[in-house]
Amino acid sequence: MKKYLLISYIALTGLFFQSPSILAQNKIEIGLLGMPSFSTINTGGNTKFYKYIHPFNYGLRVNYRMRKLYFSTGILHLTQGTKFRTEITTTDNPEGGIGSFDIFLRAKGIIFPINCDYIILKTDGILLYAGLGLYNGYIYSQQQVTVLGFSDIEIVNKYYCGFNMDIGLKVKLREHFSLDFRPNFVYQLRKNLPTDKYVWTNRLMSFSLDIGFYYSFKEKGN
């Protein structure tokens, strides 16, 4: 997986450093993203008690449009996780039944996305596209949070790998400025945990609306 990731980054870097004559016919954009999200853990249907949390993610993205293809990369701060309710237990009531409280699980990481989208529709002011990508990075924090406080946990690998599917709508505001709306689904990829120790494998997933404000550097040929 890491080998294919390295090859993908090298290929994408090559696109950004093509000859000036080729770059003049395409468009490079840089923008800031805000990503309101819904995130939970996919348990493969083994439990129904895990609910969505609502992190707000953000980042910086660079887009490169070449004919009908739309390549992008950047850096994102990504929070994924879930919540579930558990029974309050005491020494006198070890089986619970006297109340419950929420437990939040959150994994936070620095992620480097690679996307390749196909332009479905293009007019003077609107661009519609859809595609796939890889999310790779490092999980720097994993915590369990309750009303009593928080504690460090380890439910996912520190090296994060996931894939995403998106569909986007870009609206031109002025000559060099545009606003981008991208409904996006991100699903973590990881090896299965041993079934003799774990009933299911934790896989983080989230749905988000990525909202980006972009400045474009190239206009020729578009």
Secondary structure, 3 states (H helix, E strand, C coil): CHHHHHHHHHHHHHHHCCCHHHHCCCEEEEEEEEEEEEEEEECCCCCCCCECECCEEEEEEEEEEECCEEEEEEEEEEEEEEEEEEECCCCCCCCCCCCEEEEEEEEEEEEEEEEEEEEEEECCCEEEEEEEEEEEEEEEEEEEEECCEEEECCCCCCEEEEEEEEEEEEEECCCCEEEEEEEEEEEECCCCCCCCCCCCCCEEEEEEEEEEEEEECCCCCC
